[in-house]
Amino acid sequence: MNQDNFKLLGQAVKQAAMTPQELLRAAETEMMLRRLEDRRITPDKELPRMDFLFRLFHKPCFPRGELVALTGKAKSGKTFVSSILMALSFHSPVLSVERIEPKRLHVLWYDTEQSEESTQDILKSRVIPMTGIPESQFPMGLFDIFNVRQDGYDQRLSMLEAAVRRYHPDLVVLDGIRDLVADINDGVVAQDCIERLMRLASEVRCCMVCILHQNKSAEDRNLRGWIGTELKNKAFEVYQCEKSSERIFTWGQTDTRKYDILDTLKFAVGDEGIPYRCTEEQLKEAMFQAQKKLSDQRQREGSGKTLPPFNPKYVLGKENRRTIFDLPALFKACMEPGREYEEEALRTKIGMEANITTDRIANEQLSKAVSEGVVMQSVSALNGRKIYLLRTRHPVSPEQQELPFDNNDAAPF
């Protein structure tokens, strides 16, 4: 008897001595081991390649078969970003974000938060206009939109699973995941919810974007609740939205399992409610104006809270409790030689550069720069407003600062 036959005989004898319960457990164990063999990973195992839907700053992102978290404070632009992704599925590029696949994508938008009217308004007034496709020609056959706010939390997850399995979308926008569970701090329920979403995304090979708020505290940027912890742990990527001013937002990646995207996308929202990409200078000015607004409010209220600190790059020290600025360096950083600046624009620029948020201090530095010969002051022949030029030669006496020059011709130096 060879070794294999002897082994089989030994197994048969052993099984004959087993009770029915032991035989059942042995069969279940064997099935689990066979299933586990299918999950074995080796260097030469052929696996389907990872497919990404989009490209942000030339890096692939939003993979099929995975969860992606989109988070931020309340009203921080999360719905704007999800609108960009949905529009991108039908038109590429959108705000410098590209769709990798040439064909249009099938989108399923599952809205648990907003009213039906709000969902429809975003579709008609934002998503479709961003694609550039006339509403009458928009391919609604590739866009499944469901508003389930009126349905109970105990039904929403099962309904989502049924919809995704029926329509097989490429991109799912789940806004928001918090409304799939009764208690976001129930660890068992949170884990079950995330596991079901992971299996669903993997089974259908779709990218599922899960929108969830951050904690309410300004300093705490963690995703809200136990479900937020589970989502961050299991998500392939995490993206964060922030509001820099009333109309300017930033969108950037905070976590990833593959491609690090270090840049952040800055976008503004026009009067029509359509996002458009803004420059770094626009973002900087918006952030400064927000700081300035806060400073003005604190001064009106007599608040004891301190104002934002000055940029230390331009601070030389203090004299009689007044901050002394390096005016030549400050104004050189703010002004181009030969270019004229009106007073309000120049005051804003030096405020942004040195983080001077009060008009009084900004005006003091501007007057001091004129008296010390750092800049020259005159009056525009067109509108009679004060205009300024950066002095490129040695300072002169204050009496020589008022120089008559035309708005289109710089005075000789």
Helices and strands as residue ranges (DSSP letters): H 3-16, H 20-38, E 52-56, E 59-63, E 67-72, H 78-88, E 98-99, E 107-111, H 116-122, I 123-127, H 128-131, G 135-137, G 140-142, E 143-147, H 153-167, E 171-175, G 177-180, H 187-204, E 207-213, H 225-234, E 237-243, E 248-256, E 264-269, E 275-277, H 280-301, G 312-314, E 315-319, E 322-325, H 327-334, E 341-342, H 343-354, H 359-371, E 375-379, E 386-390, G 398-400
